[in-house]
Amino acid sequence: MPEIEYTAMLLGATGNVGGRILHLLVQSPLCQKVVVVTRRSVAELANPKVQQVVVNMDKLEEDLTPHAKGVDIALAAFGVGKGSAKMADEEVRTIEITYPTAFASAAKAGGARVLAMMTAAGADAQSSTQYLRNIGDKEKKSEELTFDFLGLYRPAVILGNSHTPSALGLVMPLLQWAMPSRYHSIHKNDLARAMVAQSEQAFLALAQGKGPAAPAVKILEYKEMEPFFRRTKKEAQLLGPL
């Protein structure tokens, strides 16, 4: 198989999941460059592969679009999560919907073919629960941009997260046998691995002319992400360690 390289763009690199995504992208031999969107320059993100773009979040699309040209894969691991209970709904929607959508729009304008968007288990624009309704709206906005491949990643409880009590890492595995798989807890490293691996897989298929003829949307809950938690030997040889 001929080597196919790509450029990635990432929103949320300073977060728990986003930080791991950045690590995996830097490791990947196929990823030649990562455009990282930040509110301020972050010394810890410095790397020869990484280009930091400092933006005004309220003008994110306008500030980012000139730097998005040539991007192939966009990944957004950005949101307020369960902290939304303490925030006004307008503020939650700005963080969960407005900023990720502006990021995705800039990526689309730059030519990105694949978008990976982190949402949440139970996302539903018609839900009676305000948070799940907001996340459902976030997914709808992503779909409206018609990327060649859109991956919607719906984690439930994210373990290894600085905002998640460590005790849940012990309790959740004991309860999961009685829960639908979509609500199984997932470690931040596994979620990041799924987002990067599925995005690479989709881009490689598109670049080789083996992707879907029309824009495709794939919802990945726990069961759909699980195959990416550990890579096969063949995949590791082809794409490098994730």
Sequence and secondary structure as in RCSB ss.txt:
>XXXX:A:sequence
MPEIEYTAMLLGATGNVGGRILHLLVQSPLCQKVVVVTRRSVAELANPKVQQVVVNMDKLEEDLTPHAKGVDIAL
AAFGVGKGSAKMADEEVRTIEITYPTAFASAAKAGGARVLAMMTAAGADAQSSTQYLRNIGDKEKKSEELTFDFL
GLYRPAVILGNSHTPSALGLVMPLLQWAMPSRYHSIHKNDLARAMVAQSEQAFLALAQGKGPAAPAVKILEYKEM
EPFFRRTKKEAQLLGPL
>XXXX:A:secstr
     EEEEEE TTSHHHHHHHHHHHH TTEEEEEEEESS  GGG  TTEEEEE  GGGHHHHHGGG TT  EEE
E    GGGGGGS HHHHHIIIIIHHHHHHHHHHHHT  EEEEE  TT  TT SSHHHHHHHHHHHHHHHT  SEE
EEE  SSEET TTS TTHHHHHHHHGGGS GGG  EEHHHHHHHHHHHHHHHHHHHHTT S SS EEEEE HHHH
GGGSS  HHHHHHH   
